[in-house]
Amino acid sequence: MKNFRTTLTTMIAMASGAVALTAAAPASAVVPTEPARTSGTSAPAAGCYAAGTRSIPIDGTGWVTRNVYSCHVYRSTQLWHIFGDGGYADENSILNAGRNWFVCQMKSGLLNNPPVGSAVNNHWVYTLGDRGGWGWFPATHISSGGNWSPIPGVPSCPPAFYHQGPGGPA
């Protein structure tokens, strides 16, 4: 029990020191790829940012390496399979709240995101769910962006990207 208390006391002291060091760090010490967070909100001030590369399936014929972009998701939900003028939420393909990566985004000419409060949109971002399965995630669940607007920092998908995107080309 004594070792546990010593370890716990050491961990608390280390955490307190880290907090003190973080609070005292000058603004120039902030890593440029991680946008500063706005006080009192869960949204990053500058939206999404580049986060490396991933292998992405293309039209069921193979894989291609693409850049991905990290965004803050403030509400978990299902990914969508979207085609033509409709789509459906995949109950088995969930993306949890927190920092997630996305490949690109498309504007749907026919299918709007599920509304969240007063947030409405028709832009969808493509990603891999936390339980597997690729699909489209609604922009209304991402912290940055505005109503009927693309997500800042995430590029548009190429015109022929994966089954023409949500609801076909915009």
RALIN-V383305 format. One record per residue. N is the residue number from 0. RES is the residue in three letters. SS is DSSP state (hx for helix, st for strand, lp for the rest). D_FIRST is the distance of its C-alpha to the first C-alpha in whole Angstrom. Layout:
# RALIN-V383305
n=N res=RES ss=SS d_first=D_FIRST
n=N res=RES ss=SS d_first=D_FIRST
This chain:
# RALIN-V383305
n=0 res=MET ss=lp d_first=0
n=1 res=LYS ss=hx d_first=4
n=2 res=ASN ss=hx d_first=5
n=3 res=PHE ss=hx d_first=5
n=4 res=ARG ss=hx d_first=6
n=5 res=THR ss=hx d_first=9
n=6 res=THR ss=hx d_first=10
n=7 res=LEU ss=hx d_first=11
n=8 res=THR ss=hx d_first=12
n=9 res=THR ss=hx d_first=14
n=10 res=MET ss=hx d_first=15
n=11 res=ILE ss=hx d_first=17
n=12 res=ALA ss=hx d_first=18
n=13 res=MET ss=hx d_first=20
n=14 res=ALA ss=hx d_first=21
n=15 res=SER ss=hx d_first=23
n=16 res=GLY ss=hx d_first=24
n=17 res=ALA ss=hx d_first=26
n=18 res=VAL ss=hx d_first=27
n=19 res=ALA ss=hx d_first=29
n=20 res=LEU ss=hx d_first=30
n=21 res=THR ss=hx d_first=31
n=22 res=ALA ss=hx d_first=33
n=23 res=ALA ss=hx d_first=35
n=24 res=ALA ss=lp d_first=36
n=25 res=PRO ss=lp d_first=40
n=26 res=ALA ss=hx d_first=42
n=27 res=SER ss=hx d_first=43
n=28 res=ALA ss=hx d_first=40
n=29 res=VAL ss=lp d_first=40
n=30 res=VAL ss=lp d_first=40
n=31 res=PRO ss=lp d_first=43
n=32 res=THR ss=lp d_first=43
n=33 res=GLU ss=lp d_first=40
n=34 res=PRO ss=lp d_first=42
n=35 res=ALA ss=lp d_first=41
n=36 res=ARG ss=st d_first=40
n=37 res=THR ss=lp d_first=42
n=38 res=SER ss=lp d_first=40
n=39 res=GLY ss=lp d_first=39
n=40 res=THR ss=lp d_first=40
n=41 res=SER ss=lp d_first=38
n=42 res=ALA ss=lp d_first=41
n=43 res=PRO ss=st d_first=42
n=44 res=ALA ss=lp d_first=45
n=45 res=ALA ss=lp d_first=47
n=46 res=GLY ss=lp d_first=46
n=47 res=CYS ss=lp d_first=46
n=48 res=TYR ss=st d_first=45
n=49 res=ALA ss=st d_first=46
n=50 res=ALA ss=st d_first=43
n=51 res=GLY ss=st d_first=44
n=52 res=THR ss=st d_first=46
n=53 res=ARG ss=st d_first=46
n=54 res=SER ss=st d_first=48
n=55 res=ILE ss=st d_first=50
n=56 res=PRO ss=st d_first=52
n=57 res=ILE ss=st d_first=56
n=58 res=ASP ss=lp d_first=58
n=59 res=GLY ss=lp d_first=56
n=60 res=THR ss=lp d_first=58
n=61 res=GLY ss=st d_first=56
n=62 res=TRP ss=st d_first=53
n=63 res=VAL ss=st d_first=53
n=64 res=THR ss=st d_first=51
n=65 res=ARG ss=st d_first=51
n=66 res=ASN ss=st d_first=49
n=67 res=VAL ss=st d_first=47
n=68 res=TYR ss=st d_first=46
n=69 res=SER ss=st d_first=42
n=70 res=CYS ss=st d_first=43
n=71 res=HIS ss=st d_first=40
n=72 res=VAL ss=st d_first=41
n=73 res=TYR ss=lp d_first=40
n=74 res=ARG ss=lp d_first=41
n=75 res=SER ss=lp d_first=40
n=76 res=THR ss=st d_first=43
n=77 res=GLN ss=st d_first=45
n=78 res=LEU ss=st d_first=47
n=79 res=TRP ss=st d_first=50
n=80 res=HIS ss=st d_first=53
n=81 res=ILE ss=st d_first=56
n=82 res=PHE ss=st d_first=60
n=83 res=GLY ss=lp d_first=63
n=84 res=ASP ss=lp d_first=63
n=85 res=GLY ss=st d_first=60
n=86 res=GLY ss=st d_first=57
n=87 res=TYR ss=st d_first=54
n=88 res=ALA ss=st d_first=50
n=89 res=ASP ss=st d_first=48
n=90 res=GLU ss=st d_first=45
n=91 res=ASN ss=st d_first=44
n=92 res=SER ss=st d_first=44
n=93 res=ILE ss=st d_first=41
n=94 res=LEU ss=st d_first=40
n=95 res=ASN ss=lp d_first=37
n=96 res=ALA ss=lp d_first=37
n=97 res=GLY ss=st d_first=36
n=98 res=ARG ss=st d_first=37
n=99 res=ASN ss=st d_first=40
n=100 res=TRP ss=st d_first=42
n=101 res=PHE ss=st d_first=46
n=102 res=VAL ss=lp d_first=49
n=103 res=CYS ss=lp d_first=52
n=104 res=GLN ss=st d_first=53
n=105 res=MET ss=st d_first=57
n=106 res=LYS ss=st d_first=59
n=107 res=SER ss=lp d_first=60
n=108 res=GLY ss=lp d_first=63
n=109 res=LEU ss=lp d_first=63
n=110 res=LEU ss=lp d_first=59
n=111 res=ASN ss=lp d_first=57
n=112 res=ASN ss=lp d_first=53
n=113 res=PRO ss=lp d_first=52
n=114 res=PRO ss=lp d_first=52
n=115 res=VAL ss=st d_first=49
n=116 res=GLY ss=lp d_first=50
n=117 res=SER ss=lp d_first=53
n=118 res=ALA ss=st d_first=52
n=119 res=VAL ss=lp d_first=54
n=120 res=ASN ss=lp d_first=55
n=121 res=ASN ss=lp d_first=57
n=122 res=HIS ss=st d_first=55
n=123 res=TRP ss=st d_first=53
n=124 res=VAL ss=st d_first=50
n=125 res=TYR ss=st d_first=50
n=126 res=THR ss=st d_first=46
n=127 res=LEU ss=st d_first=44
n=128 res=GLY ss=lp d_first=42
n=129 res=ASP ss=lp d_first=38
n=130 res=ARG ss=lp d_first=39
n=131 res=GLY ss=lp d_first=42
n=132 res=GLY ss=lp d_first=45
n=133 res=TRP ss=st d_first=48
n=134 res=GLY ss=st d_first=49
n=135 res=TRP ss=st d_first=50
n=136 res=PHE ss=st d_first=48
n=137 res=PRO ss=st d_first=49
n=138 res=ALA ss=hx d_first=50
n=139 res=THR ss=hx d_first=49
n=140 res=HIS ss=hx d_first=45
n=141 res=ILE ss=st d_first=45
n=142 res=SER ss=lp d_first=44
n=143 res=SER ss=lp d_first=47
n=144 res=GLY ss=lp d_first=51
n=145 res=GLY ss=lp d_first=53
n=146 res=ASN ss=lp d_first=55
n=147 res=TRP ss=lp d_first=58
n=148 res=SER ss=lp d_first=56
n=149 res=PRO ss=lp d_first=55
n=150 res=ILE ss=lp d_first=51
n=151 res=PRO ss=lp d_first=51
n=152 res=GLY ss=lp d_first=50
n=153 res=VAL ss=lp d_first=51
n=154 res=PRO ss=lp d_first=54
n=155 res=SER ss=st d_first=57
n=156 res=CYS ss=lp d_first=57
n=157 res=PRO ss=lp d_first=60
n=158 res=PRO ss=lp d_first=63
n=159 res=ALA ss=lp d_first=62
n=160 res=PHE ss=lp d_first=58
n=161 res=TYR ss=lp d_first=57
n=162 res=HIS ss=lp d_first=59
n=163 res=GLN ss=lp d_first=61
n=164 res=GLY ss=lp d_first=58
n=165 res=PRO ss=lp d_first=58
n=166 res=GLY ss=lp d_first=61
n=167 res=GLY ss=lp d_first=63
n=168 res=PRO ss=lp d_first=64
n=169 res=ALA ss=lp d_first=64
